[in-house]
C-alpha cells in the first residue's frame, strides 16, 4: 500500500502536463524564432482573418497558424503545394495537446536564401557599429554639387534631375552611370561612390527605382555597405519604393523613401529660400528702422542736453537773462521816475501855491527889516527903521515914519 501512495502523489492533470510541455518550448531559444521550410497543405483562410495550414516534407508534417495580426508578414496568397519558408515560434496549443508553428512571416522558398543572407549581413554590420547614429554625417543645407550613383536610363535619374532643376537649377549634378542590378552591380555602385568622393561633391545620392528583392539585391551587398560607411561625403540612400528597406539604407547618413524624395532632401528649394530671405530681410529692415529711430531720438535728446550745457548756450542764456533784467530795471526805473515826476509836479503845485512870487503877483509884497527878518506886524518895527519892501520887479527901501495900528475883524 505504501508503494501505491507514492505513485498517487505524482499524478498530474492533462492541463498541467500540456502547460509544462509548453513552458519547455517557450524556454527553448531555438524554437522561439525559427525558420521552417516545407510544402503548403490543407491551407484555409478563416473568416476571422487567421490562416491555418500544414507544412510537410517527405518525412513529416507540422500544423501552422498565422493570426490576422501577423498578415502583414505575408506578401502573397498561400496555395496548395507551394514551397515556402516560415519564420515563427514553435509552441503547444494546450487545449489539443498539440504543438504547432505560429507564423510571423512567410516567404517563398526561392527568396529564403536571400533573406537569410540579408539578415546575416545586417546582424554582422550592426555588430560592427556601421548603423550607429554617431557615425551619421550631416547632409549639407546648401550644396553646390551633388553626385548621383544610379543607372544612366530609368525613372530614378529623370525624377532626380526634374526635381533638382525645379528646386534649384544652380546646383550642379554629376551622374556616375552604375549598374544597379545583376552580376557585378554592387562593385560598380561602390566604384561610383569612390569616384564621386574624389570629385569633391557635397552630397551623394545612391539608389534606383523599385523592384523585387532580387532586383534590389546589389544594395544589400557588403561591398556597397562598406563603401557607403567609408565615404567622407554624406550619402542619401534612395532604393526602391517606400516599403523597400536595404542594407544601404541602414548604413547611409540619411534614408529617402524614393529617389524623388532624395532629390528633395538633397536640394534646397531656392524659391522657399528666397522667400525666407525676403522675410528675414523685412524683419531686419524693421528692426534696423526701429533701432535707427530709437537712436535718432536718443541723439536728439543728447543734442538738446549738450546744447543746454554748451558755453555758447550758457552765454546766450545769461545774455538773455541780462537783457531781461535790464528791461525789468528800465521798467522799474521808468515807473519810479514817473512816480517821482508825478510827486514833483504835486510838490511844485503846492510850492507854487506857497511861493511869495505868486503872492507878489497878486499885489502882495514882502517886508523885511535890516536884519532880514520878515516884518508882518507893526510890533516888529519902530519909527525910523529902514525896511526893504520886495515886489515882483524889485525892492523898495523905505524908512518908517509912522506906525498906525488897524483893527481887523477877528482881532
Secondary structure, 3 states (H helix, E strand, C coil): CHHHHHHHCCCCCHHHHHHHHHHHHHHCHHHHCEEEEEEEEEEEECCCCCEEEEEEECCEEEEEEECHHHHHHECCCCCCCCEEEEEEEEEEECCCCEEEEEEEEEEEHHHHHHHHHHHHHHHHHHHHCCCCHHHCCCCCCCCCEEEEEECCCCHHHHHHHHHHHHHCCCCEEEEEECCCCCCCHHHHHHHHHHHHHHHCCCEEEEEECCCCCCCCHHHHCHHHHHHHHHCCCEEEEEECCCCCCCHHHHHCCEECCCHHHHHHHHCCCHHHHHHHHHHHHHHHHHHHHHHHHHHHHHHHHHHHHHHHHCHHHHHHHHHHHHHHHHHHHHHHHHHHHHHHHHHHHHHHHHHHHHCHHHHHHCCCCEEECCCCCECCCHHHCCCCCEEEEEECCEEEEEECCCCCCCCCCCC
